[in-house]
């Protein structure tokens, strides 16, 4: 029996709406202190990034949406040192700077607090 394309389309649309509503309902904390290894923690304005980026997966495709995920992944060897900061944060900030848009810090010592 062939699946009904209309049912598939409606189900997909409803799933999409549910995902958007669920994401909006749980925006995450306004501020997070990210584990920064021996260089010190990184105070992170989470809400500001959510407003600007609007796609949680831009960052969270690399690490889970849970407290302590970066530290745990680094300790397990699942996340290389500097991967998040260099390949995610600083890369994005530099791209925004090149595009003439407002951007965040582009050096390590600007973010890490000992």
C-alpha positions as CSV (number, residue, x, y, z in Angstrom):
1,X,0.0,0.0,0.0
2,X,1.4,3.4,-1.0
3,X,1.5,6.2,1.6
4,X,-0.9,9.0,1.0
5,X,1.2,12.1,0.0
6,X,-1.3,14.5,1.6
7,X,-1.0,12.7,5.0
8,X,2.8,12.8,4.8
9,X,2.7,16.5,3.9
10,X,0.4,17.4,6.8
11,X,2.3,15.2,9.3
12,X,5.6,16.9,8.2
13,X,4.1,20.4,8.6
14,X,2.7,19.6,12.0
15,X,6.1,18.2,13.1
16,X,7.7,21.4,11.8
17,X,5.3,23.5,13.8
18,X,5.9,21.4,16.9
19,X,9.7,21.8,16.6
20,X,9.4,25.6,16.3
21,X,7.0,25.9,19.3
22,X,9.2,23.6,21.4
23,X,12.3,25.6,20.6
24,X,10.6,28.9,21.4
25,X,9.2,27.5,24.6
26,X,12.7,26.5,25.9
27,X,15.1,29.3,24.8
28,X,17.8,28.3,27.3
29,X,19.4,30.5,29.9
30,X,20.3,34.2,29.3
31,X,23.9,33.7,30.3
32,X,26.2,30.6,30.6
33,X,29.7,30.2,31.9
34,X,31.3,27.8,29.4
35,X,34.1,25.5,30.4
36,X,37.3,27.0,28.9
37,X,39.9,24.5,30.2
38,X,43.1,25.9,31.7
39,X,42.6,29.3,30.1
40,X,39.6,29.9,32.3
41,X,35.8,30.0,31.9
42,X,34.1,31.9,29.1
43,X,31.2,34.1,30.1
44,X,28.8,33.6,27.3
45,X,25.7,35.8,26.5
46,X,23.5,32.9,25.3
47,X,20.3,34.9,24.8
48,X,22.1,37.4,22.6
49,X,23.4,34.6,20.4
50,X,20.0,33.0,20.2
51,X,18.4,36.3,19.0
52,X,21.1,36.8,16.4
53,X,21.7,33.3,15.1
54,X,18.1,31.9,15.6
55,X,19.3,28.3,14.8
56,X,20.4,26.3,17.8
57,X,22.0,23.7,15.6
58,X,24.6,26.2,14.4
59,X,26.4,25.6,17.7
60,X,24.7,22.6,19.1
61,X,25.5,20.3,16.2
62,X,28.9,20.1,17.8
63,X,27.9,19.7,21.5
64,X,24.7,18.8,23.3
65,X,22.2,21.3,24.7
66,X,23.0,20.5,28.4
67,X,25.0,22.0,31.1
68,X,28.6,20.8,31.2
69,X,28.5,19.2,27.8
70,X,31.7,20.8,26.5
71,X,33.7,19.9,29.6
72,X,32.4,16.3,29.5
73,X,33.1,15.9,25.8
74,X,36.6,17.2,26.2
75,X,37.3,14.9,29.2
76,X,36.1,11.9,27.1
77,X,38.2,13.0,24.1
78,X,35.1,13.4,22.0
79,X,35.8,17.1,21.5
80,X,39.3,18.4,20.7
81,X,40.7,21.3,22.6
82,X,39.9,24.7,21.0
83,X,37.5,23.1,18.5
84,X,34.4,25.0,19.8
85,X,36.1,28.3,20.3
86,X,38.3,28.3,17.1
87,X,36.0,26.5,14.7
88,X,32.7,27.9,16.0
89,X,33.0,31.1,18.0
90,X,36.0,32.9,16.6
91,X,35.3,31.8,13.0
92,X,31.8,33.1,13.2
93,X,32.9,36.4,14.8
94,X,35.6,36.9,12.1
95,X,33.0,36.2,9.3
96,X,30.7,38.8,10.8
97,X,33.5,41.3,11.0
98,X,34.5,40.7,7.4
99,X,30.9,41.2,6.4
100,X,30.8,44.6,8.2
101,X,28.3,43.4,10.8
102,X,28.5,43.6,14.6
103,X,30.8,40.9,15.8
104,X,32.1,39.4,19.0
105,X,35.6,38.9,20.3
106,X,38.2,37.4,17.9
107,X,41.0,36.6,20.3
108,X,41.2,34.0,23.0
109,X,42.2,36.3,25.9
110,X,39.2,38.5,25.2
111,X,36.7,35.8,26.3
112,X,38.6,33.5,28.8
113,X,38.5,34.7,32.4
114,X,40.9,33.1,35.0
